[in-house]
């Protein structure tokens, strides 16, 4: 009842302001009429619904409904959800081992983490989790879904997944899976030396510690004789804006633009530029991307592409270029609101628009190589063997899901590996560059 009175008072004040300032009277009057509808609905429900209803729940429901009209990334969080968001800084947790995002109103798998319950059960990028424990996930808050999926290692969770049918005229293929949660230890990067003194770093996520990990990996690769680098951002869902900016600063110098943000408010305009010098400004660089590369990974790819600092190879990226801000509210609830979009140095907005089929969004690679979903799935499965061919095959400890030493990869297994066309093209380009460089020196 207090909330209803509060809304009514706001409406009356708004009307009074309209009387004092006639030139805004029309706009105020229109807002008052819109607020009055909300107040009337709340009052009618409170007085006439068959059962007694908590007015607070109605107000929160109305807030969620308003925010739902905006985009997939803006969300209203009640006090419990907001409290979890503020405290969710664990480096390891009990769960099923997937990175998820909200896409088209559904919880969608971005990447299954290798050697985890989700990976072993065959969850793949693009799968939609449409039910958790029999309850629909349509329009669920991301934080609420994560809470339901996480839990004590050893406990079970039942989910229903939906996968796009190759025949676009047919419905989704659905499957019910019961998973046993395990202790998931997060990884930020993987690295190794490839042939011809070419280093390889796979950046898995843009967390708060990813810059430190990339710097450590680069130093180790440099000691091993690295003369060129392939940075793999495929299936990287993004993360922190500043993490992408700081990684870009390792390769860009001369105060070049990395990214800028722009919204309706002038205060949401921000520029992020490189420093005057960069440790690896001269290192030949190729970046790998695909349709699951999003957000922060697109910032890095866009900055390198626009500044002609790297060759981008793969498939067009996802196209998430929106900036969210969490705004605390008086009752400990909060609003996560899209306040701006980010733009590449040349001024490109790469935000996808699902309503406008002509605006796909994303970063279009310099060299486009489309890979079938089936091949992507096989590449994910063989990742350890493909990028670490001399390492040992691993099995999983059921409690921690961390790699345990096993038998070495057999030659027969190597022969059955799927060809990674994108990685191989990157290697070809860097090798050709080295050869052409030597030819130039010899001609002089």
Residue pairs with C-beta under 8 A, 6 or more apart in sequence:
1 46
1 55
2 55
3 42
3 55
3 56
3 59
4 39
4 42
4 43
4 46
4 55
7 35
7 38
7 39
7 42
8 39
10 35
11 32
11 35
11 36
11 39
14 28
14 31
14 32
14 35
15 28
15 29
15 32
17 24
17 28
18 24
18 25
18 27
18 28
18 29
18 32
19 25
38 62
42 55
42 58
42 59
42 62
45 53
45 58
46 53
46 55
46 58
60 76
60 78
60 333
63 76
63 333
63 335
64 75
64 76
66 76
67 74
67 75
67 76
67 335
67 337
68 139
70 337
70 338
71 322
71 338
72 102
72 103
72 104
72 105
73 102
73 320
73 322
73 324
73 336
73 338
74 324
74 335
74 336
74 337
74 338
75 141
75 142
75 143
75 335
75 336
76 333
76 334
76 335
76 336
77 85
77 141
77 143
77 326
77 333
77 334
77 335
77 336
78 333
79 331
79 332
79 333
81 141
81 143
81 144
82 326
82 328
82 332
82 333
82 334
83 332
84 143
84 147
85 143
85 326
85 334
88 143
91 185
91 186
92 183
92 184
92 185
92 186
93 150
93 183
93 184
94 150
94 151
94 152
94 153
94 155
94 181
94 182
94 183
94 184
95 149
95 150
95 151
95 181
95 182
95 184
96 116
96 117
96 118
96 123
96 149
96 157
96 179
96 181
96 182
96 184
97 112
97 113
97 115
97 116
97 117
97 118
97 119
97 182
97 184
97 401
98 109
98 110
98 111
98 112
98 113
98 116
98 118
98 123
98 149
99 109
99 110
99 111
99 113
99 205
99 237
100 107
100 108
100 109
100 110
100 129
100 142
100 145
100 146
100 149
101 107
101 108
101 110
101 142
101 237
101 294
102 108
102 142
103 128
104 354
105 138
105 139
106 128
106 129
106 130
106 137
106 138
106 162
107 128
107 129
107 137
107 140
107 142
107 145
108 126
108 127
108 128
108 129
109 118
109 123
109 124
109 125
109 126
109 127
109 128
109 129
109 161
110 125
110 235
110 237
110 292
110 294
111 125
111 204
111 235
111 236
111 237
111 292
111 380
112 118
112 119
112 123
112 124
112 125
112 380
113 119
113 184
113 187
114 380
114 383
114 384
115 394
115 396
115 401
115 402
115 403
116 182
116 184
116 401
117 179
117 180
117 181
117 182
117 401
118 179
119 380
120 396
121 177
121 179
123 161
123 177
124 163
124 373
124 376
124 377
124 380
125 235
125 292
125 376
125 380
126 163
126 164
126 292
126 373
127 161
127 162
127 163
128 161
128 162
128 163
128 172
129 137
129 145
129 149
129 159
129 160
129 161
130 136
130 137
130 138
130 160
130 161
130 162
130 172
130 174
131 137
131 159
131 160
131 176
132 145
132 148
132 149
132 157
132 158
132 159
133 148
133 157
133 158
133 159
134 158
137 145
148 157
149 157
149 159
150 181
151 157
151 181
152 181
153 181
153 182
153 183
153 399
154 180
154 181
154 182
154 399
155 180
155 181
156 178
156 179
156 180
156 181
157 178
157 179
157 181
158 176
158 177
158 178
158 179
159 176
159 177
159 178
159 179
160 174
160 175
160 176
160 177
161 174
161 175
161 177
162 172
162 173
162 174
163 172
163 173
163 174
163 175
164 172
164 173
165 171
165 172
165 173
180 398
182 396
182 398
182 399
182 400
182 401
183 399
183 400
183 401
184 401
185 400
185 401
185 402
186 205
186 207
187 204
188 203
188 204
188 205
188 207
188 209
188 210
188 213
188 214
189 201
189 202
189 203
189 204
189 210
189 213
189 214
189 217
190 201
190 202
190 204
190 387
191 199
191 200
191 201
191 202
191 217
191 220
191 221
192 199
192 200
192 387
192 388
193 199
193 200
193 221
193 224
193 225
193 226
194 200
194 230
194 427
195 427
196 228
196 427
196 430
196 431
196 434
197 225
197 226
197 227
197 228
198 226
198 227
198 228
198 229
198 230
198 427
198 430
198 431
199 218
199 221
199 222
199 224
199 226
199 228
199 229
199 230
200 229
200 230
200 232
200 387
201 214
201 217
201 218
201 221
201 229
201 230
201 231
201 232
202 232
202 387
203 210
203 214
203 231
203 232
203 233
203 236
203 247
203 297
204 236
205 236
205 237
205 239
206 236
206 238
206 239
206 240
206 243
206 244
206 247
206 295
206 296
206 297
207 239
207 240
207 243
208 240
208 243
210 239
210 243
210 247
211 243
211 246
211 247
211 250
214 247
214 250
215 250
218 226
218 229
218 250
218 279
218 280
221 229
226 283
227 283
227 284
227 434
228 283
228 284
228 285
228 286
228 430
228 433
228 434
229 280
229 283
229 284
229 285
229 286
230 285
230 286
230 287
230 288
230 423
230 426
230 427
230 430
231 285
231 286
231 287
231 288
231 300
231 310
232 287
232 288
232 423
233 287
233 288
233 289
233 293
233 297
233 300
233 301
234 288
234 289
234 290
234 292
234 293
234 314
234 422
235 290
235 292
235 293
235 380
236 292
236 293
236 294
236 296
236 297
237 292
237 294
237 295
237 297
238 244
238 294
238 295
238 296
238 297
238 298
238 320
239 295
239 296
240 296
241 259
241 272
241 296
241 299
241 323
241 342
243 296
244 259
244 295
244 296
244 297
244 299
244 300
245 258
245 259
245 272
245 299
247 300
248 258
248 259
248 274
248 299
248 300
248 303
248 304
249 258
249 274
249 275
249 278
250 278
250 279
250 280
251 278
251 280
251 281
251 283
251 285
251 304
251 309
251 310
252 258
252 274
252 278
252 281
252 303
252 304
252 307
252 309
253 274
253 275
253 276
253 277
253 278
253 281
254 274
254 276
255 273
255 274
255 275
255 276
256 273
256 274
256 303
256 307
256 345
257 271
257 272
257 273
257 274
257 303
257 306
257 307
257 345
258 272
258 273
258 274
258 299
258 303
258 345
259 272
259 299
259 302
259 303
259 342
259 343
259 344
259 345
260 269
260 270
260 271
260 272
260 342
260 343
260 345
261 268
261 269
261 270
261 323
261 340
261 341
261 342
261 343
262 268
262 269
262 340
262 341
262 342
262 343
263 269
263 323
263 339
263 340
263 341
265 339
268 323
268 339
268 340
269 340
284 430
284 433
285 304
285 309
285 310
285 311
286 310
286 311
286 312
286 313
286 426
286 429
286 430
287 300
287 301
287 304
287 310
287 311
287 312
287 313
288 313
288 314
288 422
288 423
288 426
289 297
289 298
289 301
289 312
289 313
289 314
289 315
289 317
289 363
289 365
290 314
290 315
290 317
290 371
290 376
290 422
291 315
291 316
291 317
291 318
291 362
292 318
293 301
293 314
293 317
293 318
293 363
294 317
294 318
294 319
294 320
295 318
295 320
295 321
297 317
298 317
298 318
298 319
298 320
298 321
298 350
298 362
298 363
299 342
299 344
301 312
301 317
301 363
302 344
302 345
302 348
302 350
302 363
303 309
303 344
303 345
304 310
304 312
305 312
305 344
305 363
305 366
306 344
306 345
306 346
306 348
307 345
311 366
311 367
311 426
311 429
312 363
312 365
312 366
312 367
313 365
313 366
313 367
313 369
313 422
313 425
313 426
313 429
314 365
314 367
314 368
314 369
314 422
315 365
315 368
315 369
315 370
315 371
316 360
316 362
316 363
316 364
316 365
316 368
317 350
317 362
317 363
318 352
318 361
318 362
319 350
319 351
319 352
319 360
319 361
319 362
320 351
320 352
321 341
321 342
321 343
321 349
321 350
321 351
321 361
322 338
322 340
322 341
322 342
322 351
323 338
323 339
323 340
323 341
323 342
324 336
324 337
324 338
324 339
325 336
325 337
325 339
326 334
326 335
326 336
327 334
327 335
327 336
327 337
328 334
329 335
341 349
341 351
343 349
344 350
344 363
349 361
350 361
350 362
350 363
351 361
352 359
352 360
352 361
352 362
353 359
353 361
367 425
367 429
369 421
369 422
369 425
371 379
371 421
371 422
375 418
378 418
379 386
379 418
379 420
382 417
382 418
384 391
384 393
384 394
385 393
385 409
385 413
385 414
385 417
386 417
386 418
386 420
386 423
389 409
389 414
391 409
392 405
392 406
392 407
392 408
392 409
393 406
393 407
393 408
393 409
393 413
394 403
394 404
394 405
394 406
395 403
395 404
395 406
396 402
396 403
396 404
397 404
